[in-house]
Amino acid sequence: MLKLLSYPLTAIYLVFFLITLLVFHPIQWFCFNVFGYQAHKKSVDCLQFCLMRCMNILGTRFTFNNLHQIDTNQPLIIVANHQSMYDISPIMWYMRKHHPKFISKIELGKDIPSVSYNLRHGGSALIDRKNPRQSLPAIMKFGEYIEENKRAAVIFPEGTRSKNGEPKPFQTKGLEILFKKIPSALVVPISINNSWKTLRYGKFPMGLGTHITFTVHKPIKVSTFTDKQALINSVETTIKEHIHP
C-alpha cells in the first residue's frame, strides 16, 4: 500500500524538484554575474533549503546533530559516508556558514539546471575518476582554494553511493591530497543514516517517510597527526561506527 502511494507522490515531488532547479538557475546566474560570490552563495543556500522542502512531499525528514562549535575562520575537510544524492543538500544547508564545496564527478558539471552551474562557478572541483592526469591536479587546485579562502571541502571517500546503507572501504588518495594541501584544516567526520532508503525501490517510485540523520563528530586538526594514514583510519572508524544500515 505504501509503495502504491509512493507513485503519485514521487511524480508530484519530481515536478516540484524540476521547477525548483529551473527557477534557481537564472537566479544563480544573475546573482553571480551581477553581484558576485556572496550573492551567488546565498542563492545556492536558498536552493538547498527549497530542495529539502521538496523532499517533505515524500514525508522525508532531516535531523542534523551537531554539538560542536566549529570556527568559521579556518578551513574544514568534511568527510562523510555517501548513500544518495539526498546527502548533499542538508550538508550544504546546515553547514552553510562554512561555505561547503564538493569534489564531484565531471559529468555533473553539465546539463543539470542549477546544480551544474553551481558546481562550475561556486568553487567545487569536477573530476574525471577514470583520468588521474585530470583528477589529481584538480583536487590539488581545489585544496589550495579551500586553504586560501578558509572554506569547507566535502568529500565522500567511498567513491560511490551505498545502495543498502552498508559502508564501503574508503579510497584514500583524495583525502591524502587534501590533508597535504589544506594543512591548517579541521577534519569534520559526519555519519549519514537512512538516506539510501529514499531509493529503496529504485529511482521511481521513491521511498516514503524516510528519516535521514546526520551526526557530526568531534573535529580533528590535521596538524595533530604526523601519520596521515592513521588520521584516515581514525576518521573512517568514527564514521562507520555510527552507521546503522
Secondary structure as GFF3:
##gff-version 3
##sequence-region A 1 245
A	DSSP	alpha_helix	2	30	.	.	.	ID=ss1
A	DSSP	pi_helix	31	35	.	.	.	ID=ss2
A	DSSP	alpha_helix	37	55	.	.	.	ID=ss3
A	DSSP	three_ten_helix	56	58	.	.	.	ID=ss4
A	DSSP	beta_strand	61	65	.	.	.	ID=ss5
A	DSSP	beta_strand	76	80	.	.	.	ID=ss6
A	DSSP	three_ten_helix	85	87	.	.	.	ID=ss7
A	DSSP	alpha_helix	88	94	.	.	.	ID=ss8
A	DSSP	three_ten_helix	96	98	.	.	.	ID=ss9
A	DSSP	beta_strand	100	105	.	.	.	ID=ss10
A	DSSP	three_ten_helix	106	109	.	.	.	ID=ss11
A	DSSP	alpha_helix	115	121	.	.	.	ID=ss12
A	DSSP	beta_strand	125	127	.	.	.	ID=ss13
A	DSSP	alpha_helix	132	149	.	.	.	ID=ss14
A	DSSP	beta_strand	152	155	.	.	.	ID=ss15
A	DSSP	alpha_helix	173	181	.	.	.	ID=ss16
A	DSSP	beta_strand	186	193	.	.	.	ID=ss17
A	DSSP	three_ten_helix	195	199	.	.	.	ID=ss18
A	DSSP	beta_strand	211	216	.	.	.	ID=ss19
A	DSSP	beta_strand	220	221	.	.	.	ID=ss20
A	DSSP	three_ten_helix	222	224	.	.	.	ID=ss21
A	DSSP	alpha_helix	228	241	.	.	.	ID=ss22
###
